[in-house]
């Protein structure tokens, strides 16, 4: 089934636009992971920026994503992890140093990779989820049973971007499988326990106006990981998807400066 207006949340996209990307600009590798129910285009601008400055950048497509909500419903968090691990292994074959960055779920997966793969040179997260504790919606607390009654979650029209027009750069499912939301909560419980195992250099970023992922996740990550080289940067005018929002240029420069000293 082709991806069209009924299968994406914002602007229509051709299937070709949603494919993984690889920009070969150097010998240091960067893995950029998109968010929950999202697609690689949300990371492409950052990827092109970093590749133009000497990095080999890969943006994978997580299992079940970029197709249909029904395809996503057949996957669970180990499948998303496997997609990230496969991409990490591919990039590591060409690059002696590999950094991992991610937005939202992508940031969560970056944390997981840092905790379980010592070859990861460093991580940078954007609006990452770190614990189910910070999800206040009552439906999350009853998701185990609710998923049988309400199979799909439809996000509201309230866009938390400082630049609402940037939504055209985000292609994510208009409805998300409840079984995948439950699986996401399972992943967050795993990652929350893994945080103290992370020792790699870490740059934690979050949009101060994020209404999708509680901003409390950022200091929780900062305080819990064992890294001695760690930094938390807030983007005051940005919502959840910092990579496309008002301050994306400042974000790109912040990440580049951080990478250049490690």
C-alpha positions as CSV (number, residue, x, y, z in Angstrom):
1,X,0.0,0.0,0.0
2,X,1.5,3.4,-1.0
3,X,2.1,6.0,1.6
4,X,-0.5,8.8,1.1
5,X,-2.4,11.4,3.0
6,X,-4.3,8.8,5.1
7,X,-1.1,7.2,6.3
8,X,1.0,10.2,7.3
9,X,0.3,12.8,10.0
10,X,1.3,16.0,8.2
11,X,2.1,16.6,4.5
12,X,1.7,13.8,2.0
13,X,4.9,12.0,1.0
14,X,6.0,9.7,-1.8
15,X,7.4,6.4,-0.7
16,X,10.8,7.3,-2.1
17,X,11.0,10.3,0.3
18,X,10.7,8.0,3.3
19,X,13.6,5.7,2.6
20,X,16.7,5.5,4.7
21,X,19.6,7.8,3.8
22,X,23.4,7.7,3.7
23,X,25.5,10.8,3.2
24,X,29.2,10.0,2.9
25,X,31.2,13.0,3.8
26,X,34.1,11.6,5.8
27,X,35.4,8.8,7.9
28,X,33.8,9.5,11.3
29,X,30.3,7.9,11.4
30,X,27.1,9.3,12.7
31,X,23.9,7.3,13.1
32,X,20.7,9.5,13.1
33,X,17.6,7.7,14.4
34,X,14.0,9.1,13.8
35,X,11.2,9.1,16.3
36,X,8.2,6.9,17.2
37,X,5.9,6.5,14.2
38,X,8.2,8.9,12.3
39,X,10.5,8.6,9.3
40,X,14.1,9.6,8.3
41,X,13.1,13.0,6.7
42,X,13.0,14.5,10.2
43,X,16.7,13.8,10.5
44,X,17.7,14.5,6.9
45,X,18.5,18.2,7.3
46,X,20.9,17.5,10.2
47,X,22.4,14.6,8.2
48,X,23.1,16.8,5.2
49,X,24.6,19.5,7.4
50,X,27.0,17.1,9.2
51,X,28.0,15.3,6.0
52,X,28.9,18.6,4.4
53,X,31.3,19.1,7.4
54,X,33.2,15.8,7.1
55,X,31.0,13.0,8.6
56,X,29.6,9.8,7.2
57,X,25.9,10.0,8.2
58,X,23.3,7.2,8.1
59,X,19.6,7.6,8.8
60,X,17.9,4.2,9.0
61,X,14.2,3.4,8.8
62,X,13.0,1.6,11.9
63,X,11.0,-1.7,11.5
64,X,7.3,-1.1,10.7
65,X,7.8,2.6,10.0
66,X,7.5,4.5,6.7
67,X,4.9,2.0,5.4
68,X,1.4,1.8,7.1
69,X,0.1,1.9,10.7
70,X,-0.9,-1.7,10.2
71,X,2.7,-2.6,9.3
72,X,3.9,-0.9,12.5
73,X,1.3,-2.9,14.5
74,X,3.2,-6.1,13.7
75,X,6.4,-4.8,15.4
76,X,7.6,-4.3,19.0
77,X,10.5,-2.6,20.6
78,X,13.0,-5.4,20.0
79,X,12.4,-4.9,16.3
80,X,13.1,-1.2,16.5
81,X,16.3,-1.9,18.4
82,X,17.3,-4.5,15.9
83,X,16.9,-1.9,13.1
84,X,19.2,0.5,15.0
85,X,21.8,-2.2,15.7
86,X,21.9,-3.3,12.1
87,X,22.5,0.2,11.0
88,X,25.2,0.7,13.7
89,X,27.0,-2.4,12.5
90,X,26.9,-1.3,8.9
91,X,28.2,2.1,9.7
92,X,30.9,0.7,12.0
93,X,32.3,-1.4,9.1
94,X,33.3,1.8,7.4
95,X,34.0,4.1,10.3
96,X,36.4,3.5,13.3
97,X,34.4,6.0,15.4
98,X,30.6,6.0,15.4
99,X,28.4,8.5,17.3
100,X,24.6,7.9,17.7
101,X,22.0,10.7,17.7
102,X,18.3,10.4,17.8
103,X,15.0,12.4,18.2
104,X,12.3,11.2,20.6
105,X,12.2,7.4,20.3
106,X,15.5,7.7,18.3
107,X,17.1,9.4,21.3
108,X,15.8,6.5,23.5
109,X,17.4,4.0,21.2
110,X,20.6,6.0,21.2
111,X,20.7,5.7,25.0
112,X,20.0,1.9,24.7
113,X,22.9,1.5,22.2
114,X,25.2,3.5,24.4
115,X,24.4,1.2,27.3
116,X,24.8,-2.1,25.4
117,X,27.4,-1.3,22.7
118,X,30.7,-0.2,24.0
119,X,31.9,0.7,20.5
120,X,29.5,3.7,20.5
121,X,31.9,6.7,20.7
122,X,29.3,9.2,22.1
123,X,25.6,10.0,21.9
124,X,23.4,13.1,21.4
125,X,19.7,13.0,22.1
126,X,16.8,15.4,21.1
127,X,13.6,15.2,23.1
128,X,14.4,11.7,24.2
129,X,12.1,9.6,26.3
130,X,13.8,8.0,29.3
131,X,11.1,6.6,31.7
132,X,7.4,5.8,31.6
133,X,7.1,7.8,34.9
134,X,6.9,11.0,32.8
135,X,3.9,10.0,30.9
136,X,0.9,11.5,32.7
137,X,-1.9,10.4,30.5
138,X,-4.2,8.0,32.4
139,X,-4.5,5.8,29.4
140,X,-0.9,4.8,29.6
141,X,-1.5,3.3,33.1
142,X,-4.2,1.0,31.6
143,X,-2.7,0.4,28.2
144,X,-2.3,-3.3,28.8
145,X,-6.1,-3.7,28.8
146,X,-7.0,-0.6,26.8
147,X,-5.1,-1.9,23.7
148,X,-7.9,-4.5,23.2
149,X,-10.6,-1.9,23.3
150,X,-8.9,1.0,21.5
151,X,-6.6,-0.4,18.9
152,X,-5.4,3.0,17.6
153,X,-4.3,6.3,19.1
154,X,-5.0,9.4,16.9
155,X,-2.8,12.4,17.9
156,X,-4.5,15.7,18.2
157,X,-4.1,18.6,15.9
158,X,-2.3,20.7,18.6
159,X,1.2,21.2,17.1
160,X,3.9,22.2,19.7
161,X,6.4,23.5,17.1
162,X,7.5,27.1,17.5
163,X,7.3,27.1,13.7
164,X,4.0,25.4,12.9
165,X,4.8,25.4,9.1
166,X,7.7,23.0,9.9
167,X,5.2,20.2,10.3
168,X,5.5,19.7,6.5
169,X,8.9,18.2,7.2
170,X,7.5,15.6,9.5
171,X,5.9,12.4,8.0
172,X,4.5,10.2,10.7
173,X,1.5,8.0,11.0
174,X,-1.9,9.6,11.5
175,X,-2.8,6.8,13.9
176,X,-0.5,4.8,16.1
177,X,-1.1,1.2,17.2
178,X,-1.9,0.9,20.9
179,X,0.1,-2.3,21.0
180,X,3.2,-0.3,20.0
181,X,2.6,2.3,22.6
182,X,2.5,-0.4,25.2
183,X,5.7,-1.8,23.8
184,X,7.3,1.6,23.9
185,X,6.5,1.8,27.6
186,X,8.3,-1.6,28.0
187,X,11.3,-0.2,26.2
188,X,11.4,2.9,28.5
189,X,11.4,0.7,31.6
190,X,14.4,-1.2,30.1
191,X,16.3,2.0,29.2
192,X,15.5,3.6,32.6
193,X,17.3,0.7,34.3
194,X,20.2,0.9,31.7
195,X,20.9,4.7,32.2
196,X,23.5,4.2,35.0
197,X,25.5,1.9,32.6
198,X,26.1,4.7,30.1
199,X,29.6,6.1,30.3
200,X,30.0,7.5,26.8
201,X,30.2,11.2,26.2
202,X,26.6,12.6,26.0
203,X,24.9,15.7,24.7
204,X,21.3,15.9,25.9
205,X,19.1,18.5,24.2
206,X,15.4,19.2,24.6
207,X,12.9,21.9,23.4
208,X,11.6,23.9,26.3
209,X,8.2,24.1,24.7
210,X,7.9,20.3,24.1
211,X,4.4,19.1,24.9
212,X,4.9,15.7,23.4
213,X,7.6,14.3,25.6
214,X,7.8,15.7,29.2
215,X,10.8,18.1,29.6
216,X,11.5,16.3,32.9
217,X,13.1,13.5,30.8
218,X,16.1,15.6,30.0
219,X,17.4,16.3,33.5
220,X,16.5,12.7,34.5
221,X,18.9,11.4,31.8
222,X,21.5,14.0,32.7
223,X,21.4,13.0,36.4
224,X,21.2,9.3,35.9
225,X,23.8,8.4,33.3
226,X,27.3,7.6,34.6
227,X,29.1,9.6,31.9
228,X,31.6,12.2,33.3
229,X,31.5,14.1,29.9
230,X,27.9,15.1,29.7
231,X,26.0,18.3,28.8
232,X,22.4,19.4,28.9
233,X,21.3,22.1,26.4
234,X,17.8,23.6,26.3
235,X,16.3,25.2,23.1
236,X,14.0,27.8,24.5
237,X,11.7,28.4,21.5
238,X,11.4,24.9,20.2
239,X,8.8,22.2,20.7
240,X,9.3,18.4,20.4
241,X,10.9,18.0,16.9
242,X,13.9,20.3,17.4
243,X,15.5,19.1,14.1
244,X,12.9,21.0,12.1
245,X,11.8,23.7,14.5
246,X,12.8,27.4,14.8
247,X,16.2,26.7,16.3
248,X,17.3,23.8,14.1
249,X,20.3,25.8,12.8
250,X,21.5,26.4,16.4
251,X,20.9,22.7,17.2
252,X,23.0,21.6,14.2
253,X,25.8,23.9,15.2
254,X,25.6,22.8,18.8
255,X,25.9,19.2,17.8
256,X,28.8,19.9,15.3
257,X,30.7,21.8,18.0
258,X,30.2,19.0,20.5
259,X,31.3,16.4,18.0
260,X,34.4,18.3,16.9
261,X,35.9,18.1,20.4
262,X,35.4,14.4,20.9
